[in-house]
Amino acid sequence: MMSFGPEGGPRLLIIPPLFEELNRTRKLLSDLMRTLAGSDVATHLPDLPGTGESETLLSDVSWSDWRHAVRDAAQEADATAILAVRGGCLLDDTVQGIRHIRFSPVAGKRLIRDLIRARSLTDPDFDGDAQKSVFDEGSTNLGGYPIAADMARAVRDAELKSADDTITIRLESEHGDADVTIEGTPLWRRAEPSGSPELATRLADAIADRIR
């Protein structure tokens, strides 16, 4: 896990977005962690199996592996609160009994649809039956990621589940229920990875106010 902030005070576990959305928001997350450290909030960002510095191949990872990893990371960090971002919100219910903050939660079927669309834009033969085969046995490549069929099915079927003491933060431009809205650009929609110090600051302020 990458960690920032003091040993005392609140300890926030961050569950990152999934697949390509993680790459596009990595700068936002690192800026957010540094900003929260300035507010005496410790943050911990794990690499899920098959991502980042993990030595496990993504094609060998199951949905249950990710769920177990989130639970174990929360125990390792002794987290007092959880921030889940985008697809990470599909995994945060594995930890109960602490405050949950969800930023721009998204359903699994939307994530898979975006990955399929990304593949179809670069592969003219990937349509119709080829897209349906994503959920057959074996593995495929979606958005540049080797994903096993059982993982693709699990993500497709994953829905947001209830968790203890949950607060939802969304961008003002987004649709969906929210307890708090903040101004900002959906960085996960940009063609290239980028950051936004302004969004990191607004998100940090909204989080710090609610985990103290």
N, C-alpha and C positions, 0 to 999 in steps of 0.2 A: 504494500500500500504506500502511496505517496501521502505524506502527512505534513501539515503546517499548523502553527499556532501553539499556544501555551499548554502546559500539562494540566493546569487547573481550569475550572470553568466548564462550559458546555462542550460536549464532544459530538461532532456531527459526522455521521457516515454518509458519504455521497455515493449513490448508485447511479452510474453514468448511463447515457443513452446507449442504444445498441447499434451495432453494425456501422454503416457509414455516418450516421448521425453523431457517433462518438468522435470521429475524426473532425467533423465540422464544428464541434463544440469544445474541443480539447482546450483551446486557448481561453474560452469563456470560463471553463471550470478551474483552470489554474489561476486566472485573475480573481475569480470568486474566492478561492481558498486563501489567497494572499490578503484580500480585502477583509475577509472574516477574521483572519489572524490579527489584523489591526484592531478588531473589536473584541479581542480576547476570547474568540471562539476557535477551538481546535477542530480541524477538518481532516478526514481520512478518505482517500479515494483509492479503492482496490482495482486491480486489473482482474476482470472476470476471466475464468479459464478460456484459453484460446484467443485472448486479446492482450495488447500491450506486451509486457515482458513475460507473460505466461509461456511456459515451455510446452504446453499442451496444444495440439493442432485443433483449430476450430472445427474441422470436419469430424473430429472425434468427440466433440462436446455435445452433451444433451441439455435439454431445458432444465432437468432436475439438477444437473451439475451447477448451473448458474444459480438456481434457487438455494442450494446448499451453500454455495460460496458466499452469497449475501448474508445468510444466517451466521456463518463462521466469521465473516469479516466484522459483523456487528459485535460479536463476542470478543474478538481480538482487539477491537478498538474501544471496547467498553462504552459503546455509543449511548448517549443520552437522547439523541434525536437522529432522524434519518431525513436526508433530502434525496428524493428520487427524481430523475430528469427524463422526460419523454418515455421511451420504452422501458427504462429502469423502473418506472412505476408499476410495471407488470410483475415485478419481483419483490417489492418491498413488504408485501404482506407476510413473508416468511418470518419477519421480526415483529413481535407484538409487545405491548407494555410501555412503549416510548412514543413520543410525538413523531408524527409523520408529516413531512412537507412534500407535496408533489408539484413539480414545475412542468407545466404544459404536458400533462399525461396524454398518452395516445394508445388506442387499441391495437392489439397485435395484428389484426387483419389489415389495418392501414399500413403498418410497417412492411408487411410482406408485399402488399400491393405496390408500394413505392420501390421495393427492391426488384420486383418483377418488371416494373416499368423502366427502371434504370438499365436492366439487362436488355430489354427489347429495343432501347434507343441505340444500342451499340451492336446488336446482333439481329439482323433482319430475318434470320431463320427462327428466332425465338418468339413464336406466337402460337395461338391455338393449342394444339395438342402438346407442343413443347412446353408451354407454360403450365399446363395441367400436370405434366410429368414431374414437376418440381416436388410434388407431394407423394410420388411413388417411391419405392425402395431405392436406396443408393444415395448418392450425393450429387449436388449440382453447384453451379456458380451463380450467385446472385449479387449484383452490385460489386463484383470483384471479390466476393467472399465465398469460400467453399463451405457449403452448408449441407448437412445430412438431411435426408427427407424427413426423418422423425423430428428434427429440430424445426424444419420449415412448417410442419403440421402443428407443432406445439406453439410456435409463435403465432401462426394464423388463428389458432383457437384461444389464445390467451386473452383474458379480459381483466379489467381493473377490478380488484377485490377490495373489500372493506378492510381497513386497518385502524388501530386505535388512534384516537386524537389526531385526525387528518385535516390538514389545511391545504387547499389547492390554490396555486398561483398560476396565472396565465398572463400572456401579453394582451394588451388592450385590443389588438387586431384579431385575436383568436375568438372562435366560437366555443361554447361549452360553459358549464358551471364553474364558478371560481369564487373563492373567498376574498382574494386580493387580485387586482390587475395592475400591471406595471407597463410603462412605455418601453418599447424596444423592437428590434428587428429579429425575426426568427432565423438565427444563424444556421440552423440545421437545414434550411432551404437554399442556402447559397451554394453556388457551383463549386467554390473553393473554400477550404477552411479559413476562418478569420475570427477575430475577436471583437469585443465591444466593451471598452472600459465603462461606458455609461450604463450598459445593461448589467454588467457585473456589479457595479455599485448599487443600482436600484434593487437588484435581487438580494444582495448581501444585506441591505437595510431591511428588506421585508423579512428575511430569515432571522436576523439577529433579534428583531423585535418580538419574535414569536417563540424563541427557544430559551429565553432567559426566565 
